[in-house]
Amino acid sequence: MAQTLERVRILLADDHAAVRMGFRLLLEGAGGVVVGEVDSGEAAVAAYAQHRPDVLVMDVSMPGIGGLGALERLLAHTPDAHVLLLSAHDDAQIPARALRSGATGYLSKRAQPQELIRAVAQVARGQRYVDPELAPQLALAQLGGAGVDPATALTDKEFAIFLQLAQGRSVSDIAAAHKLSPSTVGTHLYHIKQKLNASNAAELALIAVRSGLIEV
Protein backbone atom coordinates (compact mmCIF):
# COMPACT_ATOMS: atom_id res chain seq x y z
CA MET A 1 0.00 0.00 0.00
CA ALA A 2 3.02 2.32 0.47
CA GLN A 3 3.25 2.82 -3.31
CA THR A 4 -0.46 3.49 -3.84
CA LEU A 5 -0.14 7.27 -4.01
CA GLU A 6 3.38 7.48 -5.40
CA ARG A 7 3.95 10.92 -6.97
CA VAL A 8 0.29 11.95 -6.52
CA ARG A 9 0.30 15.68 -5.66
CA ILE A 10 -2.29 16.58 -3.03
CA LEU A 11 -3.64 19.88 -1.66
CA LEU A 12 -5.31 19.71 1.76
CA ALA A 13 -8.11 22.10 2.80
CA ASP A 14 -9.44 21.81 6.35
CA ASP A 15 -9.83 24.44 9.07
CA HIS A 16 -8.42 22.13 11.77
CA ALA A 17 -4.60 21.97 11.82
CA ALA A 18 -4.57 18.65 13.67
CA VAL A 19 -6.80 17.07 11.01
CA ARG A 20 -4.52 18.36 8.24
CA MET A 21 -1.50 16.96 10.07
CA GLY A 22 -3.14 13.54 10.35
CA PHE A 23 -4.09 13.55 6.67
CA ARG A 24 -0.57 14.63 5.67
CA LEU A 25 1.08 11.86 7.66
CA LEU A 26 -1.30 9.25 6.28
CA LEU A 27 -1.10 10.35 2.65
CA GLU A 28 2.64 10.93 2.61
CA GLY A 29 3.10 7.56 4.30
CA ALA A 30 1.31 6.05 1.31
CA GLY A 31 3.66 7.78 -1.12
CA GLY A 32 1.68 10.95 -1.84
CA VAL A 33 3.15 14.46 -1.96
CA VAL A 34 1.23 17.14 -0.03
CA VAL A 35 1.97 20.35 -1.95
CA GLY A 36 0.05 22.69 0.36
CA GLU A 37 -2.36 23.13 3.26
CA VAL A 38 -5.09 25.75 3.65
CA ASP A 39 -7.84 26.43 6.18
CA SER A 40 -10.69 28.01 4.18
CA GLY A 41 -12.60 27.65 0.93
CA GLU A 42 -11.25 30.90 -0.49
CA ALA A 43 -7.67 29.84 0.27
CA ALA A 44 -8.32 26.45 -1.35
CA VAL A 45 -9.31 28.09 -4.64
CA ALA A 46 -6.23 30.34 -4.60
CA ALA A 47 -3.88 27.50 -3.62
CA TYR A 48 -5.28 25.24 -6.34
CA ALA A 49 -4.41 27.85 -8.97
CA GLN A 50 -0.91 28.12 -7.50
CA HIS A 51 -0.07 24.43 -7.08
CA ARG A 52 -2.28 22.67 -9.67
CA PRO A 53 -2.44 19.46 -7.58
CA ASP A 54 -3.65 16.09 -8.85
CA VAL A 55 -6.25 16.05 -6.06
CA LEU A 56 -7.79 18.67 -3.77
CA VAL A 57 -8.91 16.99 -0.51
CA MET A 58 -11.34 19.47 1.03
CA ASP A 59 -13.63 19.57 4.06
CA VAL A 60 -17.22 20.66 3.43
CA SER A 61 -17.51 22.70 6.66
CA MET A 62 -15.00 25.55 6.71
CA PRO A 63 -15.16 29.31 7.37
CA GLY A 64 -16.23 31.69 4.63
CA ILE A 65 -17.72 30.12 1.52
CA GLY A 66 -17.00 26.59 2.82
CA GLY A 67 -16.18 23.53 0.79
CA LEU A 68 -19.25 23.58 -1.44
CA GLY A 69 -18.82 27.26 -2.26
CA ALA A 70 -15.15 26.68 -3.01
CA LEU A 71 -16.03 23.72 -5.24
CA GLU A 72 -18.45 25.85 -7.23
CA ARG A 73 -15.91 28.68 -7.60
CA LEU A 74 -13.06 26.33 -8.51
CA LEU A 75 -14.95 24.37 -11.15
CA ALA A 76 -16.15 27.60 -12.78
CA HIS A 77 -12.51 28.32 -13.65
CA THR A 78 -11.05 24.78 -13.71
CA PRO A 79 -13.80 22.34 -14.77
CA ASP A 80 -11.40 19.39 -14.92
CA ALA A 81 -10.25 19.75 -11.29
CA HIS A 82 -10.25 16.53 -9.25
CA VAL A 83 -11.84 17.25 -5.86
CA LEU A 84 -12.47 14.82 -2.99
CA LEU A 85 -14.87 16.35 -0.48
CA LEU A 86 -14.92 15.20 3.14
CA SER A 87 -17.55 15.69 5.82
CA ALA A 88 -18.27 14.53 9.36
CA HIS A 89 -21.93 14.06 8.40
CA ASP A 90 -23.10 10.59 7.42
CA ASP A 91 -26.32 11.57 5.66
CA ALA A 92 -26.92 11.51 1.91
CA GLN A 93 -27.78 15.21 1.54
CA ILE A 94 -24.28 16.68 1.43
CA PRO A 95 -22.74 14.03 -0.86
CA ALA A 96 -25.71 14.29 -3.23
CA ARG A 97 -25.18 18.03 -3.47
CA ALA A 98 -21.39 17.67 -3.71
CA LEU A 99 -21.53 15.13 -6.54
CA ARG A 100 -24.16 17.09 -8.45
CA SER A 101 -21.97 20.18 -8.08
CA GLY A 102 -19.08 18.41 -9.77
CA ALA A 103 -17.01 16.86 -6.97
CA THR A 104 -15.10 13.81 -8.21
CA GLY A 105 -15.53 12.01 -4.90
CA TYR A 106 -17.01 12.15 -1.43
CA LEU A 107 -15.84 10.48 1.78
CA SER A 108 -17.07 10.57 5.38
CA LYS A 109 -14.48 11.65 7.94
CA ARG A 110 -15.54 8.61 9.94
CA ALA A 111 -14.13 6.29 7.27
CA GLN A 112 -11.11 4.07 7.95
CA PRO A 113 -7.67 5.56 7.07
CA GLN A 114 -7.12 3.08 4.24
CA GLU A 115 -10.38 4.26 2.67
CA LEU A 116 -8.99 7.81 2.43
CA ILE A 117 -5.93 6.49 0.59
CA ARG A 118 -8.15 4.48 -1.74
CA ALA A 119 -10.40 7.50 -2.38
CA VAL A 120 -7.50 9.85 -3.13
CA ALA A 121 -5.93 7.31 -5.51
CA GLN A 122 -9.22 6.87 -7.37
CA VAL A 123 -10.01 10.59 -7.58
CA ALA A 124 -6.46 11.31 -8.79
CA ARG A 125 -7.22 9.08 -11.80
CA GLY A 126 -10.35 11.11 -12.47
CA GLN A 127 -12.65 8.29 -11.37
CA ARG A 128 -15.82 8.96 -9.39
CA TYR A 129 -15.63 7.81 -5.75
CA VAL A 130 -18.47 7.53 -3.24
CA ASP A 131 -18.00 6.41 0.35
CA PRO A 132 -19.17 2.75 0.35
CA GLU A 133 -20.94 3.28 3.68
CA LEU A 134 -23.01 6.11 2.20
CA ALA A 135 -23.65 4.68 -1.25
CA PRO A 136 -26.90 2.86 -0.32
CA GLN A 137 -28.33 5.99 1.32
CA LEU A 138 -27.23 8.10 -1.62
CA ALA A 139 -28.97 5.76 -4.05
CA LEU A 140 -32.18 5.97 -2.03
CA ALA A 141 -31.92 9.75 -1.86
CA GLN A 142 -31.83 9.91 -5.66
CA LEU A 143 -35.19 8.13 -5.72
CA GLY A 144 -36.83 10.89 -3.74
CA GLY A 145 -39.20 10.50 -0.83
CA ALA A 146 -41.60 12.26 1.47
CA GLY A 147 -41.01 15.91 2.33
CA VAL A 148 -38.91 18.55 0.67
CA ASP A 149 -35.27 17.65 0.11
CA PRO A 150 -33.12 20.79 0.44
CA ALA A 151 -30.38 19.19 -1.68
CA THR A 152 -32.70 18.93 -4.69
CA ALA A 153 -35.15 21.80 -4.09
CA LEU A 154 -32.50 24.54 -3.89
CA THR A 155 -29.94 25.86 -6.34
CA ASP A 156 -26.27 25.47 -5.45
CA LYS A 157 -26.05 29.07 -4.19
CA GLU A 158 -29.30 28.75 -2.23
CA PHE A 159 -28.14 25.49 -0.65
CA ALA A 160 -24.85 27.04 0.50
CA ILE A 161 -26.70 30.02 1.99
CA PHE A 162 -29.34 27.73 3.56
CA LEU A 163 -26.64 25.75 5.39
CA GLN A 164 -25.08 28.91 6.78
CA LEU A 165 -28.43 30.36 7.84
CA ALA A 166 -29.32 27.08 9.55
CA GLN A 167 -26.02 27.26 11.44
CA GLY A 168 -27.02 30.64 12.84
CA ARG A 169 -24.94 32.96 10.66
CA SER A 170 -26.32 36.42 9.96
CA VAL A 171 -27.31 37.74 6.56
CA SER A 172 -24.48 40.30 6.71
CA ASP A 173 -21.90 37.62 7.54
CA ILE A 174 -23.12 35.43 4.68
CA ALA A 175 -23.13 38.39 2.30
CA ALA A 176 -19.50 39.18 3.19
CA ALA A 177 -18.41 35.54 2.80
CA HIS A 178 -20.01 35.17 -0.63
CA LYS A 179 -19.15 38.70 -1.82
CA LEU A 180 -22.84 39.52 -2.24
CA SER A 181 -24.93 42.45 -1.07
CA PRO A 182 -27.18 41.85 1.97
CA SER A 183 -30.19 42.53 -0.24
CA THR A 184 -29.13 39.77 -2.64
CA VAL A 185 -28.77 37.34 0.26
CA GLY A 186 -32.19 38.48 1.44
CA THR A 187 -33.64 37.61 -1.96
CA HIS A 188 -32.03 34.17 -1.78
CA LEU A 189 -33.46 33.75 1.73
CA TYR A 190 -36.95 34.56 0.44
CA HIS A 191 -36.69 31.92 -2.28
CA ILE A 192 -35.24 29.38 0.17
CA LYS A 193 -38.16 29.83 2.57
CA GLN A 194 -40.64 29.58 -0.29
CA LYS A 195 -39.13 26.36 -1.64
CA LEU A 196 -38.79 24.69 1.78
CA ASN A 197 -42.13 25.93 3.14
CA ALA A 198 -40.40 27.64 6.07
CA SER A 199 -41.45 30.93 7.63
CA ASN A 200 -38.37 31.81 9.68
CA ALA A 201 -34.75 30.95 10.51
CA ALA A 202 -35.78 28.56 13.29
CA GLU A 203 -37.80 26.46 10.86
CA LEU A 204 -34.90 26.44 8.42
CA ALA A 205 -32.64 25.15 11.20
CA LEU A 206 -35.17 22.45 12.05
CA ILE A 207 -35.33 21.34 8.42
CA ALA A 208 -31.53 21.16 8.35
CA VAL A 209 -31.46 19.06 11.54
CA ARG A 210 -34.18 16.69 10.31
CA SER A 211 -32.29 16.29 7.02
CA GLY A 212 -29.12 15.40 8.92
CA LEU A 213 -27.27 18.47 7.61
CA ILE A 214 -26.38 19.95 10.99
CA GLU A 215 -26.03 18.47 14.45
CA VAL A 216 -27.64 19.74 17.65
C-alpha positions in Angstrom: 0.0 0.0 0.0 3.0 2.3 0.5 3.3 2.8 -3.3 -0.5 3.5 -3.8 -0.1 7.3 -4.0 3.4 7.5 -5.4 3.9 10.9 -7.0 0.3 11.9 -6.5 0.3 15.7 -5.7 -2.3 16.6 -3.0 -3.6 19.9 -1.7 -5.3 19.7 1.8 -8.1 22.1 2.8 -9.4 21.8 6.4 -9.8 24.4 9.1 -8.4 22.1 11.8 -4.6 22.0 11.8 -4.6 18.6 13.7 -6.8 17.1 11.0 -4.5 18.4 8.2 -1.5 17.0 10.1 -3.1 13.5 10.3 -4.1 13.5 6.7 -0.6 14.6 5.7 1.1 11.9 7.7 -1.3 9.3 6.3 -1.1 10.3 2.7 2.6 10.9 2.6 3.1 7.6 4.3 1.3 6.0 1.3 3.7 7.8 -1.1 1.7 11.0 -1.8 3.2 14.5 -2.0 1.2 17.1 0.0 2.0 20.4 -1.9 0.1 22.7 0.4 -2.4 23.1 3.3 -5.1 25.8 3.6 -7.8 26.4 6.2 -10.7 28.0 4.2 -12.6 27.7 0.9 -11.2 30.9 -0.5 -7.7 29.8 0.3 -8.3 26.4 -1.4 -9.3 28.1 -4.6 -6.2 30.3 -4.6 -3.9 27.5 -3.6 -5.3 25.2 -6.3 -4.4 27.8 -9.0 -0.9 28.1 -7.5 -0.1 24.4 -7.1 -2.3 22.7 -9.7 -2.4 19.5 -7.6 -3.6 16.1 -8.9 -6.2 16.1 -6.1 -7.8 18.7 -3.8 -8.9 17.0 -0.5 -11.3 19.5 1.0 -13.6 19.6 4.1 -17.2 20.7 3.4 -17.5 22.7 6.7 -15.0 25.6 6.7 -15.2 29.3 7.4 -16.2 31.7 4.6 -17.7 30.1 1.5 -17.0 26.6 2.8 -16.2 23.5 0.8 -19.2 23.6 -1.4 -18.8 27.3 -2.3 -15.2 26.7 -3.0 -16.0 23.7 -5.2 -18.4 25.9 -7.2 -15.9 28.7 -7.6 -13.1 26.3 -8.5 -15.0 24.4 -11.2 -16.1 27.6 -12.8 -12.5 28.3 -13.6 -11.0 24.8 -13.7 -13.8 22.3 -14.8 -11.4 19.4 -14.9 -10.3 19.8 -11.3 -10.2 16.5 -9.2 -11.8 17.2 -5.9 -12.5 14.8 -3.0 -14.9 16.4 -0.5 -14.9 15.2 3.1 -17.6 15.7 5.8 -18.3 14.5 9.4 -21.9 14.1 8.4 -23.1 10.6 7.4 -26.3 11.6 5.7 -26.9 11.5 1.9 -27.8 15.2 1.5 -24.3 16.7 1.4 -22.7 14.0 -0.9 -25.7 14.3 -3.2 -25.2 18.0 -3.5 -21.4 17.7 -3.7 -21.5 15.1 -6.5 -24.2 17.1 -8.4 -22.0 20.2 -8.1 -19.1 18.4 -9.8 -17.0 16.9 -7.0 -15.1 13.8 -8.2 -15.5 12.0 -4.9 -17.0 12.1 -1.4 -15.8 10.5 1.8 -17.1 10.6 5.4 -14.5 11.6 7.9 -15.5 8.6 9.9 -14.1 6.3 7.3 -11.1 4.1 8.0 -7.7 5.6 7.1 -7.1 3.1 4.2 -10.4 4.3 2.7 -9.0 7.8 2.4 -5.9 6.5 0.6 -8.1 4.5 -1.7 -10.4 7.5 -2.4 -7.5 9.8 -3.1 -5.9 7.3 -5.5 -9.2 6.9 -7.4 -10.0 10.6 -7.6 -6.5 11.3 -8.8 -7.2 9.1 -11.8 -10.4 11.1 -12.5 -12.6 8.3 -11.4 -15.8 9.0 -9.4 -15.6 7.8 -5.8 -18.5 7.5 -3.2 -18.0 6.4 0.4 -19.2 2.8 0.3 -20.9 3.3 3.7 -23.0 6.1 2.2 -23.6 4.7 -1.3 -26.9 2.9 -0.3 -28.3 6.0 1.3 -27.2 8.1 -1.6 -29.0 5.8 -4.0 -32.2 6.0 -2.0 -31.9 9.7 -1.9 -31.8 9.9 -5.7 -35.2 8.1 -5.7 -36.8 10.9 -3.7 -39.2 10.5 -0.8 -41.6 12.3 1.5 -41.0 15.9 2.3 -38.9 18.6 0.7 -35.3 17.6 0.1 -33.1 20.8 0.4 -30.4 19.2 -1.7 -32.7 18.9 -4.7 -35.1 21.8 -4.1 -32.5 24.5 -3.9 -29.9 25.9 -6.3 -26.3 25.5 -5.4 -26.1 29.1 -4.2 -29.3 28.7 -2.2 -28.1 25.5 -0.6 -24.8 27.0 0.5 -26.7 30.0 2.0 -29.3 27.7 3.6 -26.6 25.8 5.4 -25.1 28.9 6.8 -28.4 30.4 7.8 -29.3 27.1 9.5 -26.0 27.3 11.4 -27.0 30.6 12.8 -24.9 33.0 10.7 -26.3 36.4 10.0 -27.3 37.7 6.6 -24.5 40.3 6.7 -21.9 37.6 7.5 -23.1 35.4 4.7 -23.1 38.4 2.3 -19.5 39.2 3.2 -18.4 35.5 2.8 -20.0 35.2 -0.6 -19.2 38.7 -1.8 -22.8 39.5 -2.2 -24.9 42.4 -1.1 -27.2 41.8 2.0 -30.2 42.5 -0.2 -29.1 39.8 -2.6 -28.8 37.3 0.3 -32.2 38.5 1.4 -33.6 37.6 -2.0 -32.0 34.2 -1.8 -33.5 33.8 1.7 -36.9 34.6 0.4 -36.7 31.9 -2.3 -35.2 29.4 0.2 -38.2 29.8 2.6 -40.6 29.6 -0.3 -39.1 26.4 -1.6 -38.8 24.7 1.8 -42.1 25.9 3.1 -40.4 27.6 6.1 -41.5 30.9 7.6 -38.4 31.8 9.7 -34.7 30.9 10.5 -35.8 28.6 13.3 -37.8 26.5 10.9 -34.9 26.4 8.4 -32.6 25.2 11.2 -35.2 22.5 12.0 -35.3 21.3 8.4 -31.5 21.2 8.4 -31.5 19.1 11.5 -34.2 16.7 10.3 -32.3 16.3 7.0 -29.1 15.4 8.9 -27.3 18.5 7.6 -26.4 20.0 11.0 -26.0 18.5 14.4 -27.6 19.7 17.7 
